[in-house]
């Protein structure tokens, strides 16, 4: 069951819909359809008051808490009985017969001192269940009729991984809320997790690296009367954050881990200027240690690459199995004269990034990506993260309009079949595509590390195909030079996946016709991670994709990140 996090959704609308967005400025989603949600599309005029239930009738509560002798678990059963005349046969009997004292079967003790008099129909009147550090709590109650919402308040005192599970007949939902402005309401940006229990499935929210503070759980009914079982489990944090995943990619720490060395390369002076982003991922220290990406091929599956650019031309991959311009498929790979890659848009052997104007400036997305990965270390303008790696240009996206999932999938397979060690795919916003998903799995199975941008929608989890990082590849979000998550960057989300962050704001890189431009987007962050992957493989080319991804996430730095 997926959780849709951080997106306010009107409960009265349909429960499942897709949101379509289009390319915005230079934060490229390439005019493709955006992510799907377990929920309806929020409107611009969304009324946050819909998120706070009104208590309609007076209620009488009958409740018991059972507290385990150890602090491992805490269970609570309660009945909310509406004084306005809710039929008794609609009430589910829970634990009313349990007496205060020691349970003769379990030896646990009931706590009669906890204040449960609050009906819990709003954040302001939420039941306070106390500190839940390293505990499991279970609640049995009902919502519906005159009691449409139940709210629980709890506190965590240390970074924690949190799981909320709602078991109920279909038609009820669950939310995790942090009332940051303390106004007693769940405002748009204060819902940090939500899910819906549909027929035959449970609602579930998983959050990793939840910071200390006060939080609220809301249980609500879409229609009718619902008995429910709510389980809340808090455990010490594992290091994964629902905002920034495992943290900022660190080339120095990653390559040191590749060598199984507890000591990183010595620090060197920052390059500064146009190369601040390479400083931020600690690439210069690795170069000083003699690791520059030599022998590694990174496929840029994108709008093409200006392979004549003076800062890239020496680092363009050459197909050694093909004799140039003889009109013969010498290497029998199905592509004639593909000496430097392939154009799946034009179906020819010229994967050139087209030179066109956007807002009066030359624009070339794939060329910009290529420069961040492997611009030459020649002393002018910029240097890529892996300055001696080779770039394989694979054009799958047109200059204007929509991309084609068939072309994208074919481009990924081409790269995997023709010697790429790393694939950078800096585009997203797709609906789930079986063709692209299968191609990413195909490339991974052939030993290729697939790096994908998380998307530029400001959503709480990545776009497709970056969501594949729960099984294949690695997703990348964007930060600025001050380690602040970019507002546009899609976050890591509640479900565990390989997700790291990298510089993606104000990135200067190569563009067509020997020009340089500054762009922003997760498209610009992903190539920094692809470059670090190239450095890791340059240090040890025998690593599997899973091993490279594990090295990248386990050495990422989460310190001082502003989520």
C-alpha positions, -999 to 999 in steps of 0.1 A, spaced: 0 0 0 15 33 -10 13 64 12 6 98 -4 26 122 18 24 159 22 -3 165 -3 -36 179 10 -65 161 -6 -102 170 -2 -119 140 13 -151 147 -6 -135 143 -40 -127 110 -57 -101 89 -40 -79 82 -70 -68 106 -97 -37 117 -116 -22 151 -116 -7 163 -149 19 190 -149 40 205 -177 76 217 -181 83 248 -160 111 271 -170 144 253 -167 133 229 -140 127 202 -166 100 176 -164 100 176 -202 63 183 -206 54 149 -194 25 138 -173 33 139 -136 29 115 -107 -2 95 -97 -16 97 -62 -36 76 -38 -60 104 -35 -78 131 -54 -63 162 -70 -60 191 -46 -75 223 -58 -59 257 -55 -87 269 -34 -85 239 -10 -102 246 23 -80 234 51 -109 235 75 -120 203 58 -92 186 76 -106 193 111 -137 175 121 -165 191 141 -179 173 171 -217 170 163 -230 153 194 -220 150 230 -202 118 237 -195 96 266 -161 78 266 -155 44 282 -118 36 279 -90 15 294 -53 17 290 -32 -14 294 5 -6 301 31 -33 297 56 -38 325 83 -33 300 82 -2 278 81 -21 246 44 -17 239 13 2 251 -22 -9 241 -54 11 244 -90 1 238 -118 26 238 -155 30 229 -169 64 220 -206 62 226 -226 90 211 -251 104 237 -272 116 207 -286 81 203 -262 60 182 -276 26 181 -259 1 204 -257 -25 177 -234 -2 158 -210 -2 186 -182 -27 188 -175 -40 223 -139 -37 231 -125 -39 266 -151 -24 289 -150 -54 312 -113 -51 320 -109 -40 357 -83 -17 370 -54 -37 384 -32 -65 371 -43 -87 343 -43 -122 356 -33 -137 322 -7 -113 310 6 -97 342 3 -63 326 -11 -34 346 -39 -11 337 -33 27 342 -62 45 357 -44 78 360 -44 87 323 -69 114 313 -91 100 286 -120 124 291 -113 143 258 -135 132 229 -106 137 204 -126 151 176 -101 178 166 -64 185 171 -72 209 199 -90 181 218 -68 152 207 -62 123 232 -27 127 246 -11 93 246 23 106 258 58 97 247 61 68 223 99 64 219 107 28 210 71 17 217 43 -1 199 8 11 207 -26 -4 196 -59 14 196 -94 0 189 -122 26 183 -147 37 158 -154 67 135 -186 76 117 -221 90 124 -216 117 151 -179 108 155 -164 113 121 -128 119 133 -105 106 160 -73 124 169 -44 112 190 -14 133 202 20 118 209 56 129 215 89 115 204 121 126 221 146 112 197 149 106 159 126 78 151 113 56 123 75 56 126 49 32 112 12 38 114 -12 10 103 -49 13 100 -70 -19 97 -106 -12 89 -133 -21 64 -128 1 33 -137 37 35 -115 51 62 -83 71 61 -53 80 83 -31 111 86 0 121 104 1 157 113 25 182 129 8 214 141 37 236 135 19 269 140 -1 255 170 -34 267 157 -53 235 165 -59 227 128 -42 205 102 -31 231 76 -20 223 41 17 220 48 13 203 82 0 169 69 32 149 66 17 115 59 -16 101 48 -31 69 34 -65 53 28 -77 18 38 -94 4 7 -112 -29 3 -89 -58 12 -60 -35 22 -47 -16 52 -38 20 53 -2 25 62 22 54 67 60 49 71 83 78 80 120 75 85 141 99 106 112 117 122 126 145 143 117 150 180 85 169 186 47 166 191 27 149 164 -10 139 158 -26 109 142 -60 115 126 -84 86 117 -115 96 97 -144 80 78 -153 89 43 -188 75 48 -207 55 73 -197 39 105 -163 22 108 -147 2 136 -109 3 133 -77 -10 147 -48 15 147 -12 4 154 16 29 160 52 17 162 82 39 169 118 26 167 152 43 167 159 60 134 178 40 107 192 71 90 167 74 62 147 107 60 114 110 42 127 144 30 163 139 19 167 101 19 202 92 31 217 127 26 242 145 4 263 123 -18 300 122 -8 325 111 -34 354 110 -10 336 88 15 322 66 -12 355 59 -29 372 53 5 345 28 12 351 12 -22 387 6 -10 374 -6 24 395 22 39 384 38 71 404 69 61 392 93 33 415 111 9 431 142 24 412 174 20 423 198 -8 415 235 -13 381 241 -28 380 249 -65 353 275 -58 338 297 -85 319 277 -112 329 244 -96 314 249 -61 291 220 -67 320 196 -73 335 209 -41 303 202 -23 303 165 -32 341 163 -24 352 152 -59 385 171 -59 399 150 -31 392 119 -51 409 133 -82 440 141 -60 440 104 -51 442 95 -88 406 85 -93 390 105 -121 365 81 -138 390 67 -163 376 36 -181 340 43 -172 312 50 -197 282 71 -186 252 72 -209 233 104 -210 198 93 -219 183 127 -227 178 153 -254 212 144 -270 246 159 -264 266 184 -283 296 161 -288 315 189 -306 316 211 -274 352 220 -266 347 210 -230 333 176 -239 347 165 -273 376 146 -258 353 126 -235 327 114 -260 324 76 -262 334 60 -295 319 27 -306 351 7 -313 331 -20 -331 318 3 -358 336 16 -389 325 52 -394 302 61 -423 304 28 -442 267 22 -441 272 -12 -425 262 -24 -390 297 -37 -383 291 -47 -347 257 -62 -356 239 -44 -327 210 -34 -349 222 2 -354 242 13 -385 272 36 -380 264 43 -344 299 56 -338 289 79 -309 255 67 -298 220 69 -313 191 92 -318 158 74 -310 137 105 -318 151 109 -354 160 72 -357 195 80 -369 231 79 -358 234 116 -349 225 121 -312 232 158 -313 215 181 -288 196 205 -310 205 242 -308 174 262 -302 165 293 -283 145 293 -251 138 327 -236 164 341 -259 191 318 -248 206 287 -264 193 257 -245 205 221 -243 194 199 -215 214 168 -223 246 188 -230 242 205 -196 238 171 -179 269 158 -197 291 187 -185 282 181 -149 293 145 -152 324 147 -173 334 181 -185 371 180 -192 397 190 -166 413 215 -189 415 246 -168 386 267 -181 350 272 -172 340 239 -154 352 204 -146 328 174 -143 326 152 -113 343 124 -132 365 144 -157 380 113 -174 348 93 -179 333 89 -213 299 102 -223 276 81 -244 250 104 -261 216 87 -264 188 110 -276 153 99 -265 136 132 -258 125 157 -285 133 194 -283 96 203 -280 65 184 -268 61 151 -251 87 124 -247 79 88 -258 82 60 -233 90 36 -261 120 57 -271 131 61 -235 130 24 -229 148 17 -262 175 42 -252 181 27 -218 184 -8 -234 208 5 -261 231 20 -234 230 -12 -214 238 -33 -245 266 -12 -258 290 -8 -228 275 19 -205 285 14 -168 262 42 -156 230 56 -171 219 91 -162 182 97 -168 174 133 -158 137 134 -168 106 123 -151 69 130 -145 58 98 -163 28 78 -154 41 43 -146 54 28 -178 59 -10 -181 84 -4 -209 106 20 -189 103 -1 -157 114 -32 -176 142 -13 -193 156 -1 -160 155 -36 -146 171 -49 -178 200 -24 -175 204 -32 -138 205 -69 -145 232 -62 -171 254 -45 -144 245 -8 -151 239 17 -123 208 37 -133 206 73 -118 173 91 -120 162 126 -111 135 127 -84 114 154 -102 107 191 -98 71 191 -86 78 198 -49 60 166 -41 66 144 -10 80 115 -31 97 110 -64 81 110 -98 82 80 -121 105 64 -131 126 75 -100 102 56 -78 118 24 -92 147 32 -68 129 10 -42 141 -19 -63 164 -7 -91 186 24 -95 190 54 -73 168 86 -71 183 120 -66 169 152 -51 183 187 -52 199 211 -27 214 245 -30 250 255 -20 238 261 16 226 225 19 189 236 18 165 213 -1 152 231 -31 115 239 -29 109 223 -63 127 191 -55 105 160 -49 114 144 -15 123 109 -7 88 98 6 78 74 33 86 41 16 123 31 18 142 36 -15 177 44 -26 176 82 -25 203 108 -21 207 145 -27 232 166 -47 236 202 -58 209 212 -82 204 250 -79 224 276 -99 245 249 -116 267 263 -144 274 237 -171 280 232 -208 253 240 -234 254 237 -272 276 257 -295 305 260 -269 283 280 -245 276 277 -207 244 283 -189 232 282 -153 202 259 -147 184 244 -118 165 212 -112 168 176 -100 180 171 -136 211 190 -126 215 171 -93 213 136 -108 245 139 -130 265 147 -99 255 114 -85 261 97 -118 296 112 -117 303 99 -82 291 64 -93 316 66 -122 344 75 -97 334 45 -75 334 21 -105 367 36 -117 381 26 -83 365 -9 -86 348 -18 -119 338 -52 -105 311 -38 -82 275 -47 -89 248 -19 -92 235 -30 -58 269 -26 -43 275 8 -58 241 20 -46 247 7 -11 281 25 -11 264 58 -22 236 57 4 257 44 33 283 72 28 259 100 21 261 129 46 229 140 64 246 166 86 233 202 84 208 195 56 179 219 58 149 200 47 
